[in-house]
């Protein structure tokens, strides 16, 4: 794992630098703020947390929820040690985390106290359309048998028998064949328990789901205030991102750049 420098967080969030982030969408964007049911509606512009996520991606920060929580705890502990005993900043949200903003899916940005999005912003007109999106679904019931296009080749005969209704697969008491090792001996009329075939299917399968996309008719422009050290990191990361950057879904690729405001 590469060495990730988060020392900017140890400095008080003195937002002395001002600039704008210009975002050019390279593909249609789907920017959904919650986990919906059967339809993913997109916003016309990214949320603040989506922008933070884009910047962290450019910086190469890919932390899971547990690692992120641990990092913030350790960073705050180290930042607090650097402050004088009587410094009022020891009770600020930057140190306590009591006012941390969190997205609808639980994302909490490490940048949020050292970089702020402020007015004015430019949000271009957008064209909207719907498309089918391959949603990843986990299903422990019977649906995974017909829902997944992928499964172990060993079970091909079982699938064909089930499609022809020559065997019955379910989770009732009558479905007594539960041992995967006994599947090779399955005959017509047998009752197979879901537990016997579940290990031969992937944990997740894709389900075509209607999703809204937007095509911006221009660039998004967001005004930001940040610290000097973080400004340099952001500018360098946008000029040479650690990985492709996106908004919304990971196929919503964008290019972004930093411009100083004096």
LUMMAR-997437 format. One record per residue (C-alpha): x, y, z. Coordinates in nm, 2 decimals. Layout:
BEGIN
(rec (X, Y, Z)),
...
end
This chain:
BEGIN
(rec (0.00, 0.00, 0.00)),
(rec (0.14, 0.34, -0.10)),
(rec (0.22, 0.60, 0.17)),
(rec (-0.07, 0.84, 0.20)),
(rec (0.01, 1.18, 0.35)),
(rec (-0.27, 1.32, 0.57)),
(rec (-0.07, 1.57, 0.76)),
(rec (-0.28, 1.86, 0.63)),
(rec (-0.54, 1.74, 0.88)),
(rec (-0.31, 1.82, 1.17)),
(rec (-0.32, 2.19, 1.09)),
(rec (-0.60, 2.41, 1.20)),
(rec (-0.86, 2.46, 0.92)),
(rec (-0.76, 2.82, 0.84)),
(rec (-0.92, 2.86, 0.49)),
(rec (-0.69, 3.13, 0.35)),
(rec (-0.68, 3.00, -0.01)),
(rec (-0.96, 3.05, -0.26)),
(rec (-1.01, 2.88, -0.60)),
(rec (-1.25, 2.72, -0.83)),
(rec (-1.28, 2.36, -0.94)),
(rec (-1.39, 2.32, -1.30)),
(rec (-1.55, 1.98, -1.39)),
(rec (-1.60, 1.86, -1.74)),
(rec (-1.82, 1.55, -1.77)),
(rec (-1.67, 1.29, -2.02)),
(rec (-1.98, 1.07, -2.00)),
(rec (-2.34, 1.08, -1.88)),
(rec (-2.37, 1.11, -1.50)),
(rec (-2.61, 0.94, -1.26)),
(rec (-2.59, 1.12, -0.93)),
(rec (-2.82, 0.95, -0.68)),
(rec (-2.82, 1.07, -0.32)),
(rec (-3.00, 0.77, -0.15)),
(rec (-3.04, 0.40, -0.20)),
(rec (-3.38, 0.38, -0.38)),
(rec (-3.59, 0.08, -0.47)),
(rec (-3.67, 0.01, -0.83)),
(rec (-3.57, 0.35, -0.99)),
(rec (-3.25, 0.55, -0.95)),
(rec (-3.33, 0.92, -0.99)),
(rec (-3.04, 1.15, -1.06)),
(rec (-2.98, 1.50, -0.94)),
(rec (-2.88, 1.76, -1.20)),
(rec (-2.56, 1.86, -1.01)),
(rec (-2.33, 1.67, -0.76)),
(rec (-2.38, 1.71, -0.39)),
(rec (-2.10, 1.83, -0.17)),
(rec (-2.02, 1.47, -0.06)),
(rec (-2.00, 1.36, -0.42)),
(rec (-1.75, 1.64, -0.48)),
(rec (-1.55, 1.53, -0.17)),
(rec (-1.55, 1.18, -0.30)),
(rec (-1.43, 1.29, -0.64)),
(rec (-1.14, 1.48, -0.48)),
(rec (-1.05, 1.19, -0.25)),
(rec (-1.05, 0.96, -0.55)),
(rec (-0.81, 1.19, -0.73)),
(rec (-0.59, 1.19, -0.43)),
(rec (-0.58, 0.81, -0.42)),
(rec (-0.77, 0.78, -0.09)),
(rec (-0.98, 0.46, -0.10)),
(rec (-1.07, 0.39, 0.26)),
(rec (-1.35, 0.16, 0.38)),
(rec (-1.59, 0.28, 0.65)),
(rec (-1.40, 0.11, 0.94)),
(rec (-1.06, 0.24, 0.82)),
(rec (-1.20, 0.59, 0.77)),
(rec (-1.34, 0.60, 1.12)),
(rec (-1.01, 0.48, 1.27)),
(rec (-0.81, 0.73, 1.06)),
(rec (-1.03, 1.02, 1.17)),
(rec (-1.00, 0.92, 1.53)),
(rec (-0.62, 0.89, 1.51)),
(rec (-0.58, 1.22, 1.31)),
(rec (-0.79, 1.41, 1.56)),
(rec (-0.60, 1.27, 1.85)),
(rec (-0.27, 1.38, 1.69)),
(rec (-0.41, 1.72, 1.60)),
(rec (-0.53, 1.78, 1.95)),
(rec (-0.18, 1.70, 2.09)),
(rec (-0.03, 1.98, 1.87)),
(rec (-0.26, 2.24, 2.03)),
(rec (-0.19, 2.44, 2.34)),
(rec (-0.37, 2.32, 2.65)),
(rec (-0.59, 2.64, 2.66)),
(rec (-0.65, 2.66, 2.28)),
(rec (-1.03, 2.70, 2.22)),
(rec (-0.99, 2.49, 1.90)),
(rec (-0.97, 2.18, 2.12)),
(rec (-1.35, 2.21, 2.15)),
(rec (-1.41, 2.28, 1.78)),
(rec (-1.59, 2.04, 1.55)),
(rec (-1.26, 1.98, 1.36)),
(rec (-1.13, 1.81, 1.68)),
(rec (-1.45, 1.66, 1.83)),
(rec (-1.62, 1.55, 1.51)),
(rec (-1.96, 1.62, 1.66)),
(rec (-2.07, 1.80, 1.35)),
(rec (-1.93, 1.56, 1.09)),
(rec (-2.14, 1.56, 0.78)),
(rec (-2.22, 1.22, 0.64)),
(rec (-2.38, 1.13, 0.31)),
(rec (-2.69, 0.91, 0.27)),
(rec (-2.47, 0.60, 0.21)),
(rec (-2.25, 0.67, 0.51)),
(rec (-1.95, 0.85, 0.34)),
(rec (-1.77, 1.09, 0.57)),
(rec (-1.50, 1.29, 0.40)),
(rec (-1.16, 1.36, 0.56)),
(rec (-1.15, 1.69, 0.37)),
(rec (-1.47, 1.85, 0.50)),
(rec (-1.32, 2.08, 0.76)),
(rec (-1.02, 2.19, 0.56)),
(rec (-1.20, 2.26, 0.23)),
(rec (-1.54, 2.43, 0.20)),
(rec (-1.76, 2.48, -0.11)),
(rec (-1.89, 2.84, -0.12)),
(rec (-2.09, 3.06, -0.36)),
(rec (-2.08, 3.14, -0.64)),
(rec (-2.12, 2.81, -0.84)),
(rec (-2.21, 2.74, -1.20)),
(rec (-2.44, 2.45, -1.27)),
(rec (-2.51, 2.40, -1.64)),
(rec (-2.84, 2.29, -1.80)),
(rec (-2.87, 1.92, -1.83)),
(rec (-3.04, 1.67, -2.06)),
(rec (-3.20, 1.38, -1.88)),
(rec (-3.27, 1.02, -2.00)),
(rec (-3.33, 0.68, -1.85)),
(rec (-3.12, 0.36, -1.92)),
(rec (-3.09, 0.02, -1.77)),
(rec (-2.82, -0.02, -1.51)),
(rec (-2.67, -0.35, -1.39)),
(rec (-2.75, -0.33, -1.02)),
(rec (-2.57, -0.58, -0.79)),
(rec (-2.81, -0.78, -0.58)),
(rec (-2.76, -1.02, -0.30)),
(rec (-3.04, -1.27, -0.26)),
(rec (-3.05, -1.56, -0.01)),
(rec (-3.39, -1.68, -0.13)),
(rec (-3.48, -1.86, -0.44)),
(rec (-3.45, -1.56, -0.68)),
(rec (-3.07, -1.60, -0.73)),
(rec (-3.13, -1.92, -0.93)),
(rec (-3.30, -1.73, -1.21)),
(rec (-3.14, -1.40, -1.14)),
(rec (-2.77, -1.49, -1.18)),
(rec (-2.63, -1.56, -1.53)),
(rec (-2.32, -1.70, -1.37)),
(rec (-2.28, -2.03, -1.18)),
(rec (-2.04, -2.32, -1.14)),
(rec (-2.04, -2.54, -1.46)),
(rec (-2.09, -2.84, -1.23)),
(rec (-2.45, -2.73, -1.18)),
(rec (-2.55, -2.70, -1.54)),
(rec (-2.73, -3.03, -1.54)),
(rec (-2.92, -2.93, -1.23)),
(rec (-3.03, -2.60, -1.38)),
(rec (-3.15, -2.77, -1.70)),
(rec (-3.36, -3.02, -1.49)),
(rec (-3.50, -2.73, -1.29)),
(rec (-3.59, -2.53, -1.60)),
(rec (-3.77, -2.84, -1.74)),
(rec (-3.95, -2.88, -1.41)),
(rec (-3.82, -3.23, -1.36)),
(rec (-3.68, -3.14, -1.01)),
(rec (-3.80, -2.90, -0.75)),
(rec (-3.56, -2.66, -0.57)),
(rec (-3.68, -2.48, -0.26)),
(rec (-3.64, -2.43, 0.11)),
(rec (-3.94, -2.63, 0.25)),
(rec (-3.92, -2.94, 0.47)),
(rec (-3.98, -3.16, 0.17)),
(rec (-3.66, -3.03, 0.00)),
(rec (-3.44, -3.27, 0.19)),
(rec (-3.13, -3.29, -0.03)),
(rec (-2.90, -3.03, 0.13)),
(rec (-2.55, -3.18, 0.07)),
(rec (-2.38, -3.02, -0.24)),
(rec (-2.18, -3.35, -0.28)),
(rec (-2.50, -3.54, -0.36)),
(rec (-2.60, -3.31, -0.65)),
(rec (-2.42, -3.54, -0.90)),
(rec (-2.66, -3.82, -0.82)),
(rec (-2.98, -3.60, -0.86)),
(rec (-3.26, -3.77, -1.05)),
(rec (-3.59, -3.66, -1.19)),
(rec (-3.85, -3.60, -0.92)),
(rec (-3.59, -3.52, -0.65)),
(rec (-3.65, -3.23, -0.40)),
(rec (-3.34, -3.02, -0.37)),
(rec (-3.28, -2.77, -0.09)),
(rec (-3.15, -2.42, -0.17)),
(rec (-2.86, -2.48, 0.07)),
(rec (-2.72, -2.75, -0.16)),
(rec (-2.70, -2.52, -0.47)),
(rec (-2.62, -2.18, -0.30)),
(rec (-2.24, -2.23, -0.28)),
(rec (-2.23, -2.28, -0.66)),
(rec (-2.37, -1.94, -0.73)),
(rec (-2.19, -1.60, -0.68)),
(rec (-2.27, -1.40, -0.37)),
(rec (-2.41, -1.12, -0.59)),
(rec (-2.58, -1.11, -0.93)),
(rec (-2.68, -0.83, -1.16)),
(rec (-3.04, -0.71, -1.21)),
(rec (-3.13, -0.46, -1.49)),
(rec (-3.27, -0.15, -1.31)),
(rec (-3.40, 0.17, -1.46)),
(rec (-3.16, 0.46, -1.38)),
(rec (-3.17, 0.82, -1.47)),
(rec (-2.87, 0.99, -1.63)),
(rec (-2.79, 1.35, -1.71)),
(rec (-2.57, 1.51, -1.98)),
(rec (-2.44, 1.85, -1.87)),
(rec (-2.45, 2.11, -2.15)),
(rec (-2.14, 2.28, -2.01)),
(rec (-1.89, 2.26, -1.72)),
(rec (-1.97, 2.26, -1.35)),
(rec (-1.78, 2.53, -1.16)),
(rec (-1.75, 2.52, -0.78)),
(rec (-1.59, 2.79, -0.57)),
(rec (-1.39, 2.66, -0.27)),
(rec (-1.19, 2.79, 0.02)),
(rec (-0.92, 2.57, 0.17)),
(rec (-0.58, 2.57, 0.35)),
(rec (-0.26, 2.64, 0.18)),
(rec (-0.12, 2.29, 0.21)),
(rec (-0.44, 2.12, 0.10)),
(rec (-0.48, 2.36, -0.19)),
(rec (-0.14, 2.24, -0.33)),
(rec (-0.24, 1.87, -0.28)),
(rec (-0.58, 1.92, -0.45)),
(rec (-0.43, 2.11, -0.74)),
(rec (-0.16, 1.85, -0.80)),
(rec (-0.40, 1.56, -0.77)),
(rec (-0.64, 1.71, -1.03)),
(rec (-0.35, 1.78, -1.27)),
(rec (-0.23, 1.42, -1.23)),
(rec (-0.51, 1.21, -1.06)),
(rec (-0.41, 0.89, -0.89)),
(rec (-0.69, 0.71, -1.07)),
(rec (-0.98, 0.80, -1.31)),
(rec (-1.22, 1.03, -1.13)),
(rec (-1.59, 1.02, -1.15)),
(rec (-1.92, 1.16, -1.01)),
(rec (-2.21, 0.94, -0.90)),
(rec (-2.15, 0.59, -1.05)),
(rec (-1.80, 0.48, -1.14)),
(rec (-1.88, 0.50, -1.51)),
(rec (-1.95, 0.87, -1.48)),
(rec (-1.60, 0.98, -1.57)),
(rec (-1.50, 1.35, -1.55)),
(rec (-1.20, 1.57, -1.58)),
(rec (-1.14, 1.84, -1.32)),
(rec (-0.90, 2.12, -1.28)),
(rec (-0.81, 2.38, -1.02)),
(rec (-0.80, 2.76, -1.09)),
(rec (-0.68, 3.01, -0.83)),
(rec (-0.90, 3.30, -0.73)),
(rec (-0.73, 3.61, -0.61)),
end
